């Protein structure tokens, strides 16, 4: 049944319906999101920041992802659930990646997300060939934050844009179900979305992707940075929006986010690069 749901969602996206995705880490919010009409719940390794209080995602382990995926699946068994493959769980070999992806699927995920292009294309193809639906995460990849030198926009130069286009095309040809773009110029995300045959999800990638994702805590305006830093030193990313401030409840804020994505009112030009 869940495979049919994924197929139907992707078909609707190809026909112009926007995909509304949010991160989710527990059963309570999973239940709320299901009732609010969120299309897909992302059990993100962003939990390292918003749940564990760290500065980035690099300390998140497979056991963390399995635990939170199980919690989310218990709260919303009828929803599509995507789980992040944490750093160190898939890069070494296709065999390693498949073992961990199968573990996530066994706890309730319906597809997994891996970061990066290049060599990761072969990893993605191996997973797909073994029945694991995959989302490819391109652009700014949080697991490579140290290598990238911080939270920087990707694809700004012609050479970098061409690499992103090539990686997206290669991932599509490898059989992935979705490509997620983070912090890339809106015009580039639009061009790639029009060029490849699979839907795209954006976060800081403009309004022309097939859908959008945000971190739940950004939608509620409650994240104020790593635990050890003073809240007044934190600046929310440009692509974030607090939907709670104009809503009467958390449930209404999530509903407002879904409606804004579906109607094409979010993101606005001010959220893009």
C-alpha positions in Angstrom: 0.0 0.0 0.0 2.8 2.4 0.9 4.6 1.8 -2.4 1.3 2.8 -4.2 1.1 5.9 -2.1 4.6 6.9 -3.1 3.9 6.3 -6.8 0.6 8.3 -6.6 2.4 11.2 -4.8 5.1 11.3 -7.5 2.5 11.1 -10.2 0.5 14.0 -8.7 3.8 16.0 -8.5 4.5 15.4 -12.2 1.1 16.8 -12.9 1.7 20.0 -11.0 0.6 19.3 -7.5 3.1 20.7 -5.0 4.6 18.3 -2.4 4.5 19.5 1.2 7.1 17.9 3.4 8.1 18.6 7.0 10.7 17.1 9.3 9.3 15.0 12.1 11.0 13.2 15.0 8.2 11.8 17.3 4.8 10.1 17.3 2.9 13.2 18.6 3.9 15.5 15.8 3.6 12.7 13.3 0.0 12.3 14.2 -0.6 16.1 14.0 1.1 16.3 10.6 -0.9 13.4 9.2 -4.1 15.2 10.2 -2.8 18.5 8.7 -2.3 16.9 5.3 1.5 16.8 5.1 2.4 14.6 2.2 5.7 13.2 3.5 7.4 13.2 6.9 11.2 13.5 6.9 12.9 11.9 9.8 15.9 14.1 9.3 19.4 13.9 10.8 18.6 17.5 11.6 17.5 16.0 14.9 21.2 16.3 15.8 20.6 20.1 16.0 16.9 20.5 17.0 16.6 17.5 19.3 20.1 16.8 20.6 21.3 20.4 20.7 24.5 20.0 18.6 25.9 22.5 16.1 25.5 20.2 13.1 24.3 16.7 12.1 27.7 15.0 12.3 27.3 13.2 15.6 23.9 11.5 14.6 24.2 7.7 14.6 22.2 5.0 12.9 20.7 4.0 16.3 19.3 7.6 16.6 17.7 7.4 13.1 16.2 3.9 13.8 14.7 5.1 17.1 13.1 8.3 15.7 11.9 6.5 12.5 10.2 4.0 14.7 8.5 6.7 16.7 7.3 8.6 13.7 6.0 5.5 12.0 4.1 4.6 15.2 2.4 8.0 15.2 1.4 8.1 11.5 1.3 4.7 10.0 -0.7 6.0 7.1 1.9 8.6 6.1 4.8 8.4 3.7 8.0 8.5 5.7 11.5 9.4 4.5 14.5 8.8 6.7 18.0 10.2 6.5 20.9 7.9 6.2 23.3 9.4 8.8 26.9 10.2 8.1 29.1 7.1 8.1 26.2 4.7 7.3 26.4 4.5 3.5 29.6 6.1 2.1 32.0 3.2 2.6 30.3 0.6 0.4 27.1 -0.4 -1.4 26.8 -3.4 1.0 27.0 -1.1 4.0 24.5 1.3 2.6 22.0 -1.5 1.8 22.3 -3.0 5.2 21.5 0.3 6.9 18.8 1.3 4.4 17.0 -2.0 5.0 17.2 -1.4 8.8 15.5 1.9 8.3 12.8 0.4 6.1 12.2 -2.3 8.7 11.4 0.4 11.3 8.9 2.2 9.1 10.6 4.3 6.5 9.3 4.1 2.9 12.3 5.7 1.3 15.8 6.9 2.4 17.8 10.0 1.7 21.5 10.1 1.0 23.7 13.2 0.5 25.9 14.0 -2.4 26.4 13.2 -6.1 29.5 11.7 -7.8 30.3 8.4 -6.2 27.0 8.4 -4.4 25.3 7.7 -7.7 26.5 4.1 -7.6 25.3 3.8 -4.0 21.9 5.1 -5.0 21.7 2.7 -7.9 22.6 -0.3 -5.7 19.8 0.6 -3.2 17.2 1.1 -6.0 18.2 -2.2 -7.6 17.5 -3.9 -4.3 14.1 -2.4 -3.8 14.9 0.7 -1.7 13.3 3.9 -2.9 15.9 6.8 -2.6 15.9 10.6 -2.4 19.2 12.2 -3.5 20.1 15.3 -1.5 22.2 17.8 -3.6 23.4 21.4 -3.2 24.4 22.2 0.3 24.8 18.8 2.0 24.9 19.2 5.8 27.0 16.1 6.4 29.8 17.8 4.4 29.6 21.1 6.3 33.2 21.0 7.4 34.4 20.2 3.8 32.2 23.0 2.4 33.5 25.5 4.9 30.2 26.3 6.5 26.6 26.9 5.5 27.2 28.2 2.0 25.1 28.5 -1.1 26.0 25.9 -3.8 25.9 26.0 -7.6 26.7 29.7 -7.9 29.4 29.5 -10.6 28.8 28.0 -14.1 31.1 25.1 -13.3 29.3 24.3 -10.0 25.9 24.7 -11.6 26.9 22.2 -14.4 28.1 19.7 -11.7 24.7 20.0 -9.9 22.8 19.5 -13.2 25.0 16.5 -14.0 24.6 14.9 -10.6 20.8 15.4 -10.7 20.6 13.8 -14.1 22.8 10.9 -13.0 20.7 10.3 -9.9 17.5 10.3 -12.0 19.0 7.8 -14.4 20.1 5.7 -11.4 16.4 5.4 -10.5 16.0 7.6 -7.5 12.5 8.8 -6.7 13.2 12.4 -5.8 16.0 14.9 -5.7 16.2 17.4 -2.8 18.0 20.7 -3.4 19.2 22.7 -0.4 20.6 26.3 -0.7 21.0 26.6 -4.4 20.0 29.5 -6.6 16.3 29.4 -7.5 17.0 29.8 -11.2 19.3 26.7 -11.2 16.8 24.6 -9.2 14.1 25.6 -11.7 16.3 24.7 -14.7 17.1 21.3 -13.2 13.5 20.6 -12.2 12.5 21.2 -15.8 15.3 19.1 -17.2 15.0 15.9 -15.2 12.2 13.4 -15.2 11.6 13.1 -11.5 10.2 15.5 -8.9 12.4 17.9 -6.9 12.0 19.1 -3.3 13.5 22.5 -2.3 14.7 24.0 0.9 16.2 27.4 0.1 15.9 26.5 -3.6 13.1 28.7 -4.8 9.4 28.2 -5.6 9.8 26.2 -8.9 10.7 22.9 -7.3 8.0 20.2 -7.3 7.7 20.6 -3.6 9.1 22.1 -0.4 10.5 20.9 2.9 11.2 22.8 6.1 12.4 21.8 9.6 9.4 21.6 11.9 11.1 23.9 14.5 11.6 26.6 11.9 7.9 26.4 10.9 7.0 26.9 14.6 9.7 29.6 15.1 11.2 27.8 18.2 14.7 26.9 17.1 17.3 29.3 18.4 20.6 27.6 17.7 22.9 25.1 19.3 22.4 24.4 23.0 25.7 25.9 24.1 25.1 29.2 22.3 23.1 32.2 23.5 19.7 32.4 21.6 20.4 36.1 20.7 23.4 35.0 18.6 21.2 32.8 16.3 20.0 34.0 12.9 17.4 31.9 11.2 18.2 30.9 7.6 16.6 33.0 4.8 14.4 30.1 3.7 12.8 29.6 7.1 9.4 31.0 8.0 7.5 31.1 11.3 3.9 30.0 10.5 2.9 29.8 14.1 3.1 33.6 14.8 0.0 34.1 12.6 -1.8 30.9 13.7 -3.9 30.0 16.7 -2.2 26.7 17.4 0.6 24.4 16.3 -1.9 22.3 14.3 -3.1 25.4 12.5 0.5 26.5 11.8 1.2 23.1 10.1 -2.0 23.4 8.1 -1.0 26.9 7.0 2.4 25.7 5.9 0.8 22.9 3.8 -1.7 25.3 2.2 0.9 27.8 1.4 3.1 25.2 -0.3 0.1 23.7 -2.2 -1.1 27.2 -3.3 2.4 28.2 -4.4 2.5 31.1 -1.9 5.6 29.6 -0.1 8.4 30.1 -0.6 8.3 33.7 -1.6 11.2 35.5 -3.5 12.6 36.7 -0.2 13.2 33.1 0.8 15.3 32.3 -2.2 18.9 32.8 -3.3 
